[in-house]
Amino acid sequence: MPTTPHTEKHFLGSESVRDVVIGMADGLTVPFALAAGLSAAVTSTHVIVTAGLAEIIAGAIAMGLGGYLAARTDQEHFASEERREYFEIDKLPQQEKAELRDIFRSFGLQGSELDTVVAALSKDKDHWAEFMMRFELGLERPDPKRAPISAATIAVSYIVGGLIPLGPYMVAGDMKRALLFSILFTGIALIAFGAVKGKLTGMSPFKSGLQTLLVGGLAAGAAFYLASIFG
């Protein structure tokens, strides 16, 4: 009988999604809160646009550098642990084999099967070290090109997110109208962004969208309230 081929679907872009989430979430929230807060304190949309653009550029640079340094730190940490693992394999092979046995026992291997697998894996130092990095330390080898890609992804996502709440102030001369459209556009963007993030990460799109909207709304509301008090 013909069989239907089994196709597994797994989401593999977790690092890229994480970078987009970091950049877009802050890009939507921080400039929106800034613009909303300034709307209660100033009467010129030009001032808000100038301050908003300055914040977006500064925020994108800061967030991008943060992403770059985080990725570089992951690479350096992996390299350091890998050197340590090779040292232990060279200097403490019996101890490392004992750790191998413990790992395979956790998967249910016993007796001669366990001895065979440990002996086979320990013949190749590189595979042995890679196995220990993954299953003993839980570390995957980072992509060496990841740091600049992460920085660019976060920075661009921040800029895109930041222009959404700031856009109405660029085209509308009336402060109240600009604020209302900024709230509307940012609210829609927060819900849509949260829903997409939830779908990609396995969460409920509705719940994720609502959570994202709540965080952005609270930040903007707090900024507006404080600015109205001190203004």
N, C-alpha and C positions, 0 to 999 in steps of 0.2 A: 504494500500500500504506500502511496506517496505520503511523505511527511512534510509538514510545514516547518521550514528552518527556524530555529530559535534565535532570535536577535535580541541581544541584551543592550539596553540603553542606559548608559551611565553618564552623568555630567562630569566632564573632565576639566572644565575651565575655572576651577575654584579660585585660583590665584588672580586671574584677570577679573573675575566677578568681585572678589574682595577689594581690588584696587578701584574698580568703578564705584562700588558701594561707598568706600571711604571718601573718594573725591566728590561724588555726586551728592551724597548725604550732607556733607559739610557745605558744599557749594550752594545747595538749595537753602540750607538752614541759616548759615551765618550772614550772608548778604541780605537775606529776607528779614532777619531780625534787625540788622543794622538799618535797612531802609525803613522798616516799620517804626523803629525807635526814633529815627531822625524826622519822620513825618509828624511826630508829635512835638518836635522841638524847633523845627525850621519851617519857613514858608516857601522856599525855593526848591523846585525839583532839580535845578542845576547843581545845587549843593549836594543833594542826595546822589545824583549820578556821579559827580566827581568823587565823593567819598566812597561810593559803592565800587566804582571801577578801581580805585586805589586798593580797596580791600580785596577785591577779586584777584588782582595781580599779585599782591603780597601773599594772600592766602594760597594761591596756586603754587607760587614758588616755595613757600614754607612746607606745604603738604607734599609737593613733589620731592623736595629734598628729604623729607621725613621718610617717604616711601623708598627712596634710593638707599638711605642709610640703613633702613630696616632690612632690605634685601641683601645689602652688603654684609650686615651683621649675621644673617642666616648663613651666607656662604662661608664666612670666617669661622663661625661656630661649627659648621659641618666639617671644614678642613681640619680644625683643631681636634675634634673627636675622632676623625678618621686617622690622623697621625697617631693618636693615643691607641686606637684599636690595632693598628699595624704593629706598634711597639709591643702591645700585650701578646699578640699572636707570635711575635718573634721571641720574646723573653719569657712569656708565661703560657706556653702552648697547652699544657695539661689543664690549667685553670680555665682557659678559653674553651677547651673541649668539654670540660664539665659544664660550662655555661651553655654550650651547644646542646648537650644532652638534656639539660633542664628545659630548654626551649622546645625541643622536639617531644619531650615527654608531655608538655602541655598540649600538644596536638594529638596525643594518644599513642605515640610510638613506644614500643617496649622490646626488650630482648635483642635478638639477632638483627631484626629490622633497624632498631635504633643504632646498633653498632655499625651496620653497613652504611647508613646515611651519614653518620658522623665521620666515619673514615673517608667516605667519598668527598664530602664537602671540605674537609680539612686538608685535602691534597692540593687544593688551589687557593693560595693565599688571598688573591684578589676577590674571588667569589666568597671566601670565608669572611673577609672583612666587610664586604658589601652586605652579606647576610646578617652579620652582627649589628651593623649600623641600622639596618631596617627593623630587625625583629627584637634586638636587645634594647636599642636606644630609641627606636621609633623615628628615625631620621631618614628622609629621602634626599638624594643629591639635588641641590638647587641648580636651576638653569643659570649658567654663568652670564647669560645675557639678560637675566631677569631684572637687575637693578635699574638700568636706564629705561627699560620698558615699563617697569612699575612706576618710576618717577613720572614719565610722560603720560601714562594712563591716568594717574591720580590728578596731575595738574590739569590736563584737558577736561577731565570729568568735573573738576572743581569750577573751571571757567564756564563750561556749558551750564552747569547747575546754577551758578551765580548770575548768569545773564537772564535767566527766566524771571526772577522777582524784580530785577533791575530794569528790564525791558520797558514796562509801562511808564516808568519815570523818564525814559529817553524820548518817548513819543507824545506823552500827554503833558500839557502845560498846567493843568489843574491838579493840585495836590491830592484832593480827596478822590478824584477819579483815578489818578495813578495808583493810589493806595488800594482802592477797591479792586482794580484790575490785577494788581500785584498779588493781592490775597487770593483772588480767584485762580490766576494762572499757576501760582505756586502750590495752592491746595491741590489742583488737578495733577500737577507734576509730582507732588509728594505721594499722592495715592497711586498714580500709575507706576512710579519708580518703585514704591514699596511692593506693589502687586507683582511686578516683573521679578524683583529680587526674591520674593517669596516663592514664585513658581520655579525659579532656577535653583533655589537652595532647598526645595522640598517642603517649605512652609505653606500654610494657607495663604493664597494671594490676598484674600479679603482681610485677614488678620494682619498680615504684614503691611498692607497698604494703610490700614487704620492706625497701626503703631507708628509708622513713618509720619503720617499726617499729624498725629498727636504730638510727637516730639518737635516737629517744625512749628506747629501752632503754639505750643507752650513757650518755645524760645522767642518767637516773634511777639507774643502777647506780653511776656515779661519785659522785653526791651521797650515796647511801646508804653507800657504802664510806668516804667521807671523814668523814661524820657518825659512823659507827660507830667510827672510829679516834679522833677527837677527843672523842666522847661517852664 
